[in-house]
Amino acid sequence: MECQCWHGLQSEQASPEELAKRGAGSAKSLLEGWVSVVSSRSAASRRVYARLTADALIFLKDKPVHEATDVRNGSPSALPLEMVMLTHMASVLGRAEGSEHVRVADSRGTWWQLKPEAPLQVADWAQALAKRFDKFKTARRRSSLYTPEQTKEIKVQLEAASKRRSFLNRLAGYVPCGGLHARDFSKAVGGSNLAYRGSREGVGDLVDLDALNKVTDVDLMEAQSIHWSDSAVTFLQQCKGVPEELLSDFLASVRKGVPDGLKRLIWPLAAGEALASKVADVDAGEVYNKLLFRSFGAVHPLEFQDPVPTFCQGLNGLEDSPPLKEVVKHLWLMKPRGQHILRRLLWVSQLTSNQIEFCPFLPNLMLTLLTFFSEAETMFIVSELLLEAESASSDEAPKIILSLGQMQKQAKLFVREGRKRGVVPEVFAHLEGLGINLEEAALRFLQDGLANKLPFRALCRLVGAFLGEGWEVILRFGLALMKQKENSFLACQSVEEAFQVLESPCQESEGNHEEVNQLTKLAFSLPIKNLSLARVGSSWMISHPAPKQGYRKHLFCRPRLFEPRGHVPHELWEVIWPWVPASCRVYDPHLVYVPVTDGTSLRTCLEKCKQSKDAAMVFFVYNSDMDIVGGFSPLIWARSSGYVDLLSCPRASDDAFVFRRLQKTGKVEVFPWSGKNQMLLQASEVHGLIFGGDGVAIHIGKDLHRCTSSASRSFDSPPLLEAGHDRESPRVGDSFELLRFEVFALQ
């Protein structure tokens, strides 16, 4: 049998009579049958016989007779009522499971909706049309690969068109209806109106493809591609930034969605900086490497465990440092490596930005970006948002809200706008009648940017618009969600029922293209104006965002490490570093002595420490079971005839502490300075190294071969290593073999 896959790809110039003759029965059909058709030209449903050939989708009044017929003189029933040229087709929708119809559209926006008489045939029609569409799309893409000269010529043409548009836009400003035109970036750019011909797919290697496919509606990808013409994509590939006169049209099209295959090009431009365009001069990898060095030094861990910075600390009703999966609803979409990278990015943000006070949306934003971008590209986009926030004046709100005060204002604005006619005034009145504090409920609803309320694909739509327009998008989507649930809210009879509706997440099945488009249209059609935080009061009138009192906040910090870094586990550094005083955390720990490389000699150890005599120190002692004990001191080891005189020290001894991590439990315990004596440390070649008094917390022998730990009054600490069964006194630990000894100077 002759293959017809590529038949007719060059037949766009064939005469209608010839195509009609083929469709009437002389040409092989790929699929045919009775369907009901509705189109953008006619809202009335028509029952027609549809035939899909290699060239066209043809609608006939009757089922054609398969006999040779002169079309011009044949039966009227053999002539097509309407014909859709496949070369002009721009999209095919209806491939999603459960679709009740198939919709095809051409490059001019005309559409036809087919509903087969047999519901089970919807998938057959969608698959057949999509297969032909993909063939034509591939052929057009191959035939239109631009040479450098052609690309340059197109750029010149588009720049000339841009100048004409700029003049017309200024002229339209003087016309009463000049600002009422429908905004569309592809039409504003001009050129070919053919929909984007490239692949709709484009995800990174950190995402679980099987998991992502479960939440991806193929019709959504196709529908979003319609809004981006080949000319528009070519134009953006030549841009370092979107021209000012096109920005409003560009952002309006971003609201309608961006297919995965274009997100790497369009989303960074929405955020303000080109990454994937041909003229981009930004090296995201270089920027990210600098941030990594600022965060971790020359050595950074490959894996990160909870807790990590999730930026939701200090609020009533929220755990201080919750596991990442409780903050990021869609974490399951990431591979294990992707989850570790997300944790690393959160640490980088914590360690390089001093502006983030409260932002549970940030981890969810990062996960969404990691789905389509590399680790470096994701951090670059986020760092641009954070830099903008740092440079914003006190009178203006940045794109991303990073403080409790701004969140409080956003909640107040949410309530103010929601009360307006045409939004959800009845809902707010009903909730208030139940005794709910609206501002508190609004803050709880908005605090994570709706990430836990939206299906993943709806969250992607929100994130795309957010990158261009900022926090106002979250407010709009929040009000749209409440309007969609209006009947459910009005049916609530108690506070508990209302909060259950408010905090209930949408199902992933609601992430199909119809639901996402409906939510987006509703969000941007609400009569919301003057979304400015400048004139919103900042008083704390509700309890939920009020900072917690009487608890020790988890301090997320860790040191920068350099080679040689020793054998200290990263997670141990992470636990003990917050106990180091802030005046010392500005310095980096450098390994100054380790017996394996410097020699097992106390004299050598003291000489090495003498080279850093003004530095504070952290030391670690390992036994053969890989238990670790150690301590922090504002003074480094130095020869002395007894305990060091703490009154002559340049730093206070109050910050000293000892710690232990037993291998069998993995738990790190810290024992801070008690202040009950003045016995911190002493060192001599006669007695060895002694840390703590009234019972030595850590005593390293002069030969550096053995170590002892006892209960110490200096730290109110027990023996740091458990006593053996033959020991009668619980205040004295075993003498154990010193397997490894490391001294770090903070400098």
Secondary structure, DSSP 8 states (H G I E B T S, - for coil): ----TTTTTT-TT--HHHHHHIIIIIS--SEEEEEEEEESS--S-EEEEEEE-SSEEEEESS----S---TTTS-GGGSEEEEEEGGGEEEEE--STT-S-EEEEETTS-EEEEEESSGGGHHHHHHHHHHHHHHHHHHHHHHT---HHHHHHHHHHHHHHHHHHHHHHHHHTTSTTGGGS---HHHHH-S---B--S-S----TTB-HHHHHHT--HHHHHHHHTTSBHHHHHHHTT-SS--HHHHHHHHHHHHT---HHHHHHHHHHHHTS-SSSTT----HHHHHHHHHHHHHBTB--S---S----S--SBTTS-SS--HHHH-TTGGGB-HHHHHHHHHHHHHHHHH-S--SS-THHHHHHHHHHTTS-HHHHHHHHHHHHHHHHHS-TTS--SS--SHHHHHHHHHHHHHHHTSTTSSHHHHHHHHHTT--HHHHHHHHHTTTTTTTS-HHHHHHHHHHHHHHTTHHHHHHHHHHHHHTHHHHHT--SHHHHHHHHH----GGGGSHHHHHHHHHHHHHS------STTS------STTSB--SS---------B-SS-TT--HHHHHHHGGGS-HHHHTS-EEEEE-HHHH-S-HHHHHHHHHTTTTSEEEEEEE-TT--EEEEEESS-----SSS--GGG-SS-GGG-EEEEE-TTT--EEEEE---S-S--EEEETTTEEEE-SSS-SEEE-TTSSEEEEE-BTTTTB--SS---TT---TTEEEEEE--EEEEEEE-
